[in-house]
Amino acid sequence: MTRGDLATFITPIGIGIGHVMFVFGLMNWIGYPFYLFSGTRVLQIIFLILGLFLVAFVPVLIFARVRLVVPLVMGTIGFGIAIVAELTTPHPEFATLGEDVLIVGTSYIAVYTSGWYVWLLAYGLSGVCEYFIRISADGRVGSVEFSSRHVPFNRKQNVLLGCVVGLAHTAVIVCLGIGREGTLLSGWLLGWGVPGLLLLGSMSMLFLIRYQVISPLAELVSVQLLVGVEALATISGTPVSSYLLFWPVYLALMLLLVMGEHALRLGYRKVTKCRRTVTTTDDRS
């Protein structure tokens, strides 16, 4: 490993550690009862520390290694919104019920902290979107203008990556639902919704890799963020259950977006071709 490669890892690691320290310091300042984790929930706090580290580490690493900006911008904006909202609104009150923490009011930093896995997957998928947008805009695969680390995908790898994204999206939504809605996630709802979420995640990635159609994955990221924010920030409502129940609606929207993007690209190509034809004719004249 060269000094340059080492530097691209040191900076993200430092920012990740600083991010964890800042978030825990702010939560301690507003009175979050961390003493509850000193006994039986040590593993939970370790898992939370790791998640907060990755939320800051991954976007910075992606930027440092392949110069993708969107994950870093999204991470910075999300973190900034949580901090500003926490500091400019009345602090919540914390109560305990056994080993559980009850929050009276809205703690935006607690929402940000508890939903780290939602944000992390959204940042990663947004980076994938930006990568393929740049490939499409440059007109050539693996343009060295932004990255020299392009990996060509064959058909099996396309399917594998689609399955990975589908599984990751499904796992995030189901974990979010179990943590926020609990027993409302009945067996029949999971049996109906989980295959749908797998299909949505897999199709969005396959459309992107196979045909460079960006809108399905952009829709998936947007819906995941909206469901995550609503589930974590509100007490009433069942956004996860609604998503699991009405996934065919999101599938129909995805297909409409695919057709719309295809129509726009086809129209753009025709207009560009006509302009080139007119230009060539003028030059000959």
C-alpha positions in Angstrom: 0.0 0.0 0.0 1.4 3.4 -1.0 1.5 6.5 1.1 -1.3 8.0 -1.0 -3.5 4.9 -0.4 -2.7 5.0 3.3 -3.7 8.7 3.4 -7.1 8.0 1.8 -7.9 5.7 4.7 -6.4 7.7 7.5 -8.6 10.8 6.8 -11.9 8.8 6.7 -11.0 6.9 9.8 -10.3 10.2 11.7 -13.5 11.7 10.5 -15.4 8.6 11.5 -14.0 8.6 15.0 -14.6 12.3 15.4 -18.2 11.8 14.2 -18.8 9.2 16.9 -17.3 11.4 19.6 -19.3 14.4 18.6 -22.6 12.6 18.4 -22.1 10.9 21.8 -21.0 14.1 23.4 -24.1 15.9 22.2 -26.4 13.2 23.4 -24.6 13.2 26.7 -25.1 17.0 26.9 -28.8 16.8 26.3 -29.1 14.2 29.1 -29.3 10.8 27.3 -29.1 8.1 30.0 -26.0 6.2 28.8 -25.6 4.5 32.1 -28.3 2.0 31.1 -25.8 0.5 28.6 -23.2 -0.3 31.2 -24.7 -3.6 32.0 -26.5 -6.0 29.7 -26.5 -3.7 26.6 -22.8 -3.4 26.1 -23.0 -5.1 22.7 -25.8 -2.8 21.7 -23.7 0.3 22.4 -20.7 -1.2 20.5 -22.9 -1.9 17.5 -24.2 1.7 17.7 -20.6 3.1 17.8 -19.7 1.0 14.8 -22.7 2.2 12.9 -22.0 5.9 13.6 -18.4 5.4 12.6 -19.5 3.8 9.2 -22.0 6.6 8.5 -19.2 9.1 8.4 -16.4 6.8 7.2 -18.0 5.4 4.1 -19.0 8.7 2.3 -15.6 10.2 3.0 -13.8 7.1 1.8 -15.9 6.9 -1.4 -15.0 10.5 -2.1 -11.3 10.0 -1.4 -11.0 6.8 -3.5 -13.3 7.4 -6.5 -14.3 11.1 -6.2 -18.0 10.6 -5.9 -19.6 13.6 -4.3 -23.2 12.8 -3.7 -22.8 10.4 -0.7 -20.6 13.0 1.1 -23.0 15.8 0.4 -26.0 13.7 1.6 -24.1 12.7 4.7 -23.1 16.3 5.5 -26.6 17.6 4.9 -28.3 14.9 7.0 -25.8 15.4 9.9 -26.2 19.1 9.7 -30.0 19.0 9.8 -29.9 16.7 12.8 -27.5 19.0 14.7 -29.3 22.3 13.9 -32.7 20.8 14.7 -31.4 19.4 18.0 -29.8 22.7 19.0 -32.7 25.0 18.0 -35.6 23.1 19.5 -36.5 22.4 23.1 -34.5 19.5 24.5 -36.6 16.3 25.0 -36.9 14.6 28.4 -35.7 11.1 28.9 -37.3 8.5 31.2 -36.5 4.9 31.8 -38.7 1.8 31.9 -36.5 -1.0 33.1 -33.6 -1.0 30.6 -35.6 0.9 28.0 -35.2 4.6 27.3 -38.4 6.6 26.8 -38.1 9.9 25.0 -40.7 12.6 25.8 -40.6 14.9 22.8 -38.5 14.6 19.7 -34.8 14.1 19.8 -33.4 14.7 16.3 -30.0 13.5 17.2 -31.5 10.3 18.6 -33.4 9.8 15.3 -30.2 10.3 13.4 -28.3 7.9 15.7 -30.9 5.1 15.7 -31.4 5.2 11.9 -27.7 5.0 11.0 -28.3 1.8 8.9 -31.0 3.5 6.9 -28.7 6.5 6.0 -25.7 4.3 5.4 -27.4 2.2 2.7 -28.9 5.4 1.1 -25.5 7.0 0.9 -24.0 3.8 -0.7 -26.8 3.6 -3.3 -26.6 7.3 -4.1 -23.0 6.8 -4.8 -23.9 4.0 -7.3 -26.4 6.3 -9.0 -23.8 9.1 -9.3 -21.2 6.6 -10.7 -23.5 5.5 -13.5 -24.7 9.1 -14.2 -21.1 10.1 -14.8 -20.5 7.1 -17.0 -23.6 8.0 -19.1 -22.6 11.7 -19.2 -19.0 11.1 -20.2 -20.1 8.7 -23.0 -17.4 6.2 -22.2 -17.1 3.5 -19.5 -14.7 4.1 -16.6 -13.7 7.6 -17.5 -10.5 8.6 -15.8 -11.9 12.0 -15.2 -13.5 10.9 -12.0 -12.3 7.3 -11.4 -9.9 4.8 -12.8 -11.4 1.9 -10.8 -14.1 0.8 -13.1 -15.1 -2.9 -13.0 -17.0 -4.3 -16.0 -19.9 -6.5 -15.0 -21.0 -9.6 -16.7 -24.6 -11.1 -16.6 -24.0 -13.2 -13.5 -22.5 -10.2 -11.6 -25.5 -8.1 -12.7 -27.9 -10.6 -11.1 -25.7 -11.0 -8.0 -25.5 -7.2 -7.4 -29.2 -6.9 -8.0 -29.9 -9.6 -5.4 -27.4 -7.9 -2.9 -29.2 -4.6 -3.2 -32.6 -6.2 -2.9 -31.5 -8.1 0.3 -29.9 -5.0 1.8 -33.0 -2.8 1.2 -35.3 -5.5 2.5 -33.1 -6.0 5.6 -33.1 -2.3 6.4 -36.8 -1.9 6.0 -37.7 -5.0 8.1 -35.2 -4.1 10.9 -36.7 -0.6 10.9 -40.2 -2.0 11.1 -39.3 -4.5 13.9 -37.7 -1.7 15.9 -40.5 0.9 15.4 -43.7 -1.0 14.8 -43.1 -4.3 16.5 -46.0 -6.6 16.6 -47.8 -4.7 13.8 -45.6 -6.5 11.4 -47.7 -9.7 11.2 -46.6 -12.9 9.4 -48.8 -12.4 6.4 -47.7 -8.8 5.9 -44.0 -9.9 6.0 -44.8 -12.8 3.7 -46.5 -10.4 1.2 -44.1 -7.5 1.6 -40.6 -9.1 1.8 -40.7 -10.6 -1.8 -41.9 -7.3 -3.1 -39.1 -5.3 -1.4 -36.6 -7.9 -2.8 -38.1 -7.3 -6.3 -37.9 -3.5 -6.0 -34.3 -3.5 -4.9 -33.2 -6.1 -7.4 -35.0 -4.5 -10.4 -33.7 -1.0 -9.6 -30.1 -2.2 -9.6 -30.6 -4.3 -12.7 -32.1 -1.5 -14.7 -29.2 0.7 -13.6 -26.4 -1.7 -14.5 -27.9 -3.3 -17.6 -29.5 -0.3 -19.2 -28.0 2.7 -17.3 -31.6 3.7 -16.3 -31.1 5.8 -13.1 -34.6 6.7 -12.0 -35.6 3.4 -10.4 -32.6 3.4 -8.0 -33.2 7.1 -7.3 -36.8 6.2 -6.4 -35.7 3.4 -4.1 -33.3 5.7 -2.2 -35.9 8.4 -1.9 -38.6 6.1 -0.6 -36.2 4.5 1.8 -35.2 7.9 3.2 -38.8 9.0 3.5 -40.0 5.8 5.2 -37.0 5.9 7.5 -37.5 9.5 8.6 -41.2 9.1 9.1 -40.8 5.9 11.1 -38.0 7.3 13.3 -39.3 10.8 13.9 -43.0 10.2 14.5 -44.8 8.2 17.2 -48.1 7.6 15.3 -48.4 6.1 11.9 -47.1 2.9 10.3 -44.9 3.9 7.3 -43.1 0.5 7.2 -46.3 -1.5 7.2 -47.7 0.7 4.6 -44.6 0.3 2.4 -44.8 -3.5 2.8 -48.5 -3.6 2.0 -48.4 -1.2 -1.0 -45.2 -2.2 -2.7 -47.0 -2.9 -6.0 -47.7 0.8 -6.2 -44.0 1.6 -5.9 -43.3 -1.1 -8.5 -45.8 0.6 -10.9 -44.2 3.9 -10.2 -40.8 2.4 -10.9 -41.9 1.1 -14.3 -43.4 4.5 -15.2 -40.2 6.2 -14.3 -38.3 3.7 -16.5 -40.6 4.4 -19.5 -40.4 8.2 -18.9 -36.6 8.2 -18.7 -36.3 6.0 -21.8 -38.6 8.4 -23.7 -36.6 11.4 -22.6 -33.3 9.8 -23.6 -34.8 8.7 -27.0 -36.1 12.3 -27.6 -32.7 13.7 -26.6 -30.9 11.4 -29.0 -33.2 12.3 -31.9 -32.8 16.0 -31.2 -29.0 15.7 -31.0 -29.0 13.6 -34.2 -31.1 16.3 -36.0 -28.8 19.0 -34.8 -25.7 17.1 -36.1 -27.4 16.6 -39.4 -28.2 20.3 -39.8 -24.7 21.2 -38.8 -23.2 18.8 -41.3 -25.4 20.2 -44.0 -24.5 23.8 -43.2 -20.8 22.9 -43.3 -21.1 21.3 -46.7 -23.0 24.3 -48.0 
